[in-house]
Amino acid sequence: MAAAVEASSTLIELKATPPDDLFGLQRRADTDLARIEKALRSSGYYGGRVRIEIAGRDVTDSGGIDEPAPGEAVLPVAIRVEPGNLFKLGSVELHPAAGSAVPEGLSLSLAPGDPARAADILAERERLMNAILDRGHPFARVDLQPALVDHATGAVAVVFEIDPGPRAAMGAVTVRGLEKVNPDFMRNRTAFAPGQLYQPAALAALREDLRSLDVFDSVKVTTGSELDANGQLPVDIEVTERKRHFVGFGANYSTNEGAGLKAYWGHRNLFGNAERLRLEAEVGGLGENDLIDTNYEVSAGFRKPDFLQRQQDLIMTLALTEENDEDTFDKQAASGSIGVERRLTEEISVTAGLDVEGSRITENGENQDFFLFGPRLSFKRDTTTDLLNPTSGTRLVVSGFAYPEFLGSSQDVVGTSADISGYLNLMGEGDLVLAGRVGIANVFGGETNDLPADRRLYAGGGGSVRGYEFRSISPRDDDDDLLGGRSLATASIELRYRFLEDFGLVPFIDAGTVSDEVFFGFEEPVQFAAGLGFRYYTAIGPIRADIAVPLNPRDDDDFAAFYISIGQAF
């Protein structure tokens, strides 16, 4: 009640800005009388009294307020509130409008004896309206009749008059504003199941589904003001298409991996059905390796929505890679994949596909050629609020692949991985977020030395255990050379503090270990690192800079102490 009174008072709101004269002060007080009395009634205090005094005199006195003495700069103002007793609901009833009936199963959440607060009564009206709409009544009305207040008993009688209107199924969908997007694709994408009842949630889901295609700047979904000749509700969609092409770049730097650059070009609507093509080139190790030993990758990715059926995408990738690392292995490879991603719900999707890769791996001066072919499966559940900067929710990705010799692979290689991350908003709207991540993986198909070096597991470096040199967390041989392992576990916890809207500080702790065993025995020590991150938040995600220090490195480890990653797109 006190909060409602203070929020209603212009005297309080403008106390730091005095009026020009006594008349202005009197006018504020007169306005406040009515506003505060209304606030009392809204809070359930229908018998409350309000008195406002200026310099000790009631503002309603006919004699008025005396002008202040010369040189008197301050006039005391007092707002005196006698709220009286909190009124309660005496009765709460649902009445059908003339010629209609209350929908079966519709019930009240308010009950006699509850506080008679206006906000609660209006919220109940909104809840009843939504409940009727969800039952398929697009033209429902819930009218709140004037409340009857019994001052003798302190009871308030409330009546909600219900007019559900006709029940209707979704009807024909009209799409306006298309330029390059195929109308047939949109018809299939927007069609409702035959007989599907009207529901606001279905329209909201349709709007979000169309926005997820990334081909529209805006999507507006509205319904007709009356039913069509078939007794169905027409739906109108108005869209504005985005520019079809996009380009972008990214950059990163760490003290032990050198600098990296990335550039990409893409098409959002390649053949008119929201097909997405992205071509990307990336170079790494600049300044750390000789130019001839720099890392390169060029890749192409293609996604076709609604492949064979709705909510199912065809995904294809091609990549050429050259990777050089004097501490582990060098790699030259050509790879590709084809698969289908199926969205089961808004939060859950599964992907199945085939991978193929031909590579030459150089390890300890010896070259080995490998050919790998086989299936890959993955499961993803994402309840986070944002893809790039989540503030709440969880994200789980479980995947596995198998490249067996009987399908033509030169070596049996099988692997699984699981990554889960969670986000807890502690303050404001993402001003303080606790974030955590745990990842595990294993690979098998033979002894460690039998596996291709690029399929063995390592930890360390940006995106893994910050503070440690890239791939430096690994089992080692008798010569202290890094071997890679067959099982990996990493974890990280961060406290993300955002201030001045666009800036952030992120203290963090990372941990990780890699084992030679397929299943964890933790024979290798767990390596820990701590650091502080700096963030600048943009519309496409944060620009990151991290300073990290390993807490228990090997004596002869070189470690990376600084990482920075920036990206921008337009």
ChimeraX attribute file (.defattr): number of C-alpha atoms within 10 A of each C-alpha:
attribute: neighborCount
match mode: 1-to-1
recipient: residues
	/A:1	14
	/A:2	12
	/A:3	9
	/A:4	14
	/A:5	19
	/A:6	15
	/A:7	14
	/A:8	21
	/A:9	21
	/A:10	15
	/A:11	22
	/A:12	16
	/A:13	11
	/A:14	11
	/A:15	11
	/A:16	8
	/A:17	9
	/A:18	12
	/A:19	15
	/A:20	8
	/A:21	10
	/A:22	16
	/A:23	12
	/A:24	12
	/A:25	17
	/A:26	20
	/A:27	13
	/A:28	17
	/A:29	25
	/A:30	14
	/A:31	14
	/A:32	22
	/A:33	20
	/A:34	13
	/A:35	16
	/A:36	24
	/A:37	22
	/A:38	18
	/A:39	24
	/A:40	27
	/A:41	19
	/A:42	18
	/A:43	23
	/A:44	27
	/A:45	24
	/A:46	25
	/A:47	17
	/A:48	18
	/A:49	15
	/A:50	15
	/A:51	18
	/A:52	20
	/A:53	18
	/A:54	19
	/A:55	16
	/A:56	12
	/A:57	16
	/A:58	18
	/A:59	20
	/A:60	15
	/A:61	9
	/A:62	7
	/A:63	9
	/A:64	12
	/A:65	18
	/A:66	10
	/A:67	12
	/A:68	13
	/A:69	7
	/A:70	6
	/A:71	6
	/A:72	8
	/A:73	7
	/A:74	9
	/A:75	13
	/A:76	8
	/A:77	18
	/A:78	16
	/A:79	19
	/A:80	11
	/A:81	16
	/A:82	12
	/A:83	19
	/A:84	13
	/A:85	12
	/A:86	18
	/A:87	24
	/A:88	21
	/A:89	21
	/A:90	20
	/A:91	16
	/A:92	19
	/A:93	14
	/A:94	17
	/A:95	17
	/A:96	15
	/A:97	17
	/A:98	9
	/A:99	7
	/A:100	13
	/A:101	14
	/A:102	16
	/A:103	16
	/A:104	7
	/A:105	6
	/A:106	11
	/A:107	12
	/A:108	14
	/A:109	9
	/A:110	18
	/A:111	13
	/A:112	16
	/A:113	14
	/A:114	15
	/A:115	20
	/A:116	28
	/A:117	20
	/A:118	15
	/A:119	12
	/A:120	17
	/A:121	19
	/A:122	12
	/A:123	12
	/A:124	17
	/A:125	20
	/A:126	12
	/A:127	15
	/A:128	22
	/A:129	20
	/A:130	16
	/A:131	17
	/A:132	25
	/A:133	21
	/A:134	16
	/A:135	18
	/A:136	21
	/A:137	24
	/A:138	26
	/A:139	17
	/A:140	20
	/A:141	19
	/A:142	21
	/A:143	15
	/A:144	16
	/A:145	12
	/A:146	10
	/A:147	12
	/A:148	13
	/A:149	19
	/A:150	13
	/A:151	11
	/A:152	6
	/A:153	10
	/A:154	18
	/A:155	22
	/A:156	24
	/A:157	18
	/A:158	22
	/A:159	16
	/A:160	23
	/A:161	20
	/A:162	24
	/A:163	23
	/A:164	23
	/A:165	19
	/A:166	14
	/A:167	19
	/A:168	22
	/A:169	22
	/A:170	25
	/A:171	25
	/A:172	15
	/A:173	17
	/A:174	15
	/A:175	16
	/A:176	12
	/A:177	13
	/A:178	14
	/A:179	11
	/A:180	16
	/A:181	19
	/A:182	14
	/A:183	15
	/A:184	11
	/A:185	14
	/A:186	17
	/A:187	14
	/A:188	12
	/A:189	17
	/A:190	21
	/A:191	14
	/A:192	19
	/A:193	10
	/A:194	9
	/A:195	11
	/A:196	14
	/A:197	21
	/A:198	23
	/A:199	20
	/A:200	17
	/A:201	11
	/A:202	15
	/A:203	18
	/A:204	12
	/A:205	12
	/A:206	19
	/A:207	18
	/A:208	12
	/A:209	16
	/A:210	18
	/A:211	16
	/A:212	10
	/A:213	15
	/A:214	18
	/A:215	24
	/A:216	20
	/A:217	11
	/A:218	14
	/A:219	17
	/A:220	15
	/A:221	16
	/A:222	12
	/A:223	18
	/A:224	13
	/A:225	11
	/A:226	12
	/A:227	19
	/A:228	13
	/A:229	7
	/A:230	9
	/A:231	14
	/A:232	21
	/A:233	23
	/A:234	18
	/A:235	18
	/A:236	16
	/A:237	17
	/A:238	14
	/A:239	19
	/A:240	15
	/A:241	17
	/A:242	15
	/A:243	13
	/A:244	17
	/A:245	15
	/A:246	14
	/A:247	15
	/A:248	14
	/A:249	17
	/A:250	16
	/A:251	18
	/A:252	21
	/A:253	21
	/A:254	24
	/A:255	16
	/A:256	20
	/A:257	21
	/A:258	16
	/A:259	20
	/A:260	20
	/A:261	19
	/A:262	18
	/A:263	18
	/A:264	18
	/A:265	16
	/A:266	19
	/A:267	19
	/A:268	22
	/A:269	23
	/A:270	18
	/A:271	13
	/A:272	17
	/A:273	20
	/A:274	24
	/A:275	22
	/A:276	23
	/A:277	19
	/A:278	18
	/A:279	18
	/A:280	18
	/A:281	17
	/A:282	18
	/A:283	19
	/A:284	23
	/A:285	24
	/A:286	17
	/A:287	15
	/A:288	15
	/A:289	17
	/A:290	9
	/A:291	10
	/A:292	7
	/A:293	17
	/A:294	19
	/A:295	21
	/A:296	19
	/A:297	18
	/A:298	18
	/A:299	18
	/A:300	18
	/A:301	17
	/A:302	19
	/A:303	22
	/A:304	19
	/A:305	21
	/A:306	19
	/A:307	15
	/A:308	9
	/A:309	11
	/A:310	13
	/A:311	17
	/A:312	19
	/A:313	21
	/A:314	19
	/A:315	21
	/A:316	19
	/A:317	18
	/A:318	17
	/A:319	18
	/A:320	18
	/A:321	17
	/A:322	18
	/A:323	19
	/A:324	20
	/A:325	18
	/A:326	11
	/A:327	14
	/A:328	19
	/A:329	20
	/A:330	21
	/A:331	20
	/A:332	18
	/A:333	18
	/A:334	18
	/A:335	18
	/A:336	18
	/A:337	19
	/A:338	18
	/A:339	19
	/A:340	20
	/A:341	22
	/A:342	20
	/A:343	16
	/A:344	12
	/A:345	9
	/A:346	12
	/A:347	12
	/A:348	16
	/A:349	18
	/A:350	18
	/A:351	19
	/A:352	18
	/A:353	18
	/A:354	18
	/A:355	19
	/A:356	17
	/A:357	18
	/A:358	17
	/A:359	20
	/A:360	17
	/A:361	21
	/A:362	21
	/A:363	19
	/A:364	12
	/A:365	8
	/A:366	8
	/A:367	12
	/A:368	12
	/A:369	14
	/A:370	15
	/A:371	18
	/A:372	22
	/A:373	26
	/A:374	21
	/A:375	19
	/A:376	21
	/A:377	18
	/A:378	18
	/A:379	17
	/A:380	18
	/A:381	18
	/A:382	19
	/A:383	17
	/A:384	19
	/A:385	13
	/A:386	12
	/A:387	12
	/A:388	12
	/A:389	16
	/A:390	20
	/A:391	23
	/A:392	20
	/A:393	16
	/A:394	19
	/A:395	20
	/A:396	18
	/A:397	18
	/A:398	18
	/A:399	18
	/A:400	18
	/A:401	21
	/A:402	23
	/A:403	24
	/A:404	18
	/A:405	16
	/A:406	11
	/A:407	13
	/A:408	13
	/A:409	19
	/A:410	17
	/A:411	19
	/A:412	20
	/A:413	23
	/A:414	20
	/A:415	20
	/A:416	18
	/A:417	18
	/A:418	18
	/A:419	18
	/A:420	18
	/A:421	19
	/A:422	20
	/A:423	24
	/A:424	18
	/A:425	17
	/A:426	16
	/A:427	12
	/A:428	9
	/A:429	11
	/A:430	20
	/A:431	16
	/A:432	20
	/A:433	22
	/A:434	19
	/A:435	22
	/A:436	19
	/A:437	18
	/A:438	18
	/A:439	19
	/A:440	19
	/A:441	22
	/A:442	25
	/A:443	27
	/A:444	22
	/A:445	18
	/A:446	14
	/A:447	13
	/A:448	20
	/A:449	11
	/A:450	13
	/A:451	21
	/A:452	22
	/A:453	20
	/A:454	17
	/A:455	17
	/A:456	24
	/A:457	25
	/A:458	27
	/A:459	26
	/A:460	25
	/A:461	24
	/A:462	22
	/A:463	10
	/A:464	21
	/A:465	29
	/A:466	31
	/A:467	31
	/A:468	29
	/A:469	23
	/A:470	24
	/A:471	19
	/A:472	24
	/A:473	31
	/A:474	25
	/A:475	21
	/A:476	15
	/A:477	10
	/A:478	6
	/A:479	6
	/A:480	9
	/A:481	14
	/A:482	18
	/A:483	23
	/A:484	28
	/A:485	29
	/A:486	27
	/A:487	26
	/A:488	28
	/A:489	24
	/A:490	22
	/A:491	20
	/A:492	22
	/A:493	19
	/A:494	21
	/A:495	20
	/A:496	24
	/A:497	19
	/A:498	22
	/A:499	12
	/A:500	7
	/A:501	10
	/A:502	12
	/A:503	15
	/A:504	19
	/A:505	19
	/A:506	22
	/A:507	17
	/A:508	21
	/A:509	22
	/A:510	27
	/A:511	22
	/A:512	26
	/A:513	27
	/A:514	30
	/A:515	24
	/A:516	25
	/A:517	18
	/A:518	19
	/A:519	14
	/A:520	18
	/A:521	11
	/A:522	15
	/A:523	12
	/A:524	16
	/A:525	15
	/A:526	15
	/A:527	21
	/A:528	22
	/A:529	21
	/A:530	20
	/A:531	19
	/A:532	17
	/A:533	20
	/A:534	20
	/A:535	22
	/A:536	16
	/A:537	16
	/A:538	14
	/A:539	10
	/A:540	13
	/A:541	17
	/A:542	20
	/A:543	19
	/A:544	18
	/A:545	21
	/A:546	22
	/A:547	19
	/A:548	26
	/A:549	21
	/A:550	23
	/A:551	15
	/A:552	12
	/A:553	20
	/A:554	12
	/A:555	6
	/A:556	7
	/A:557	12
	/A:558	14
	/A:559	21
	/A:560	22
	/A:561	19
	/A:562	22
	/A:563	23
	/A:564	19
	/A:565	19
	/A:566	17
	/A:567	18
	/A:568	16
	/A:569	13
	/A:570	8
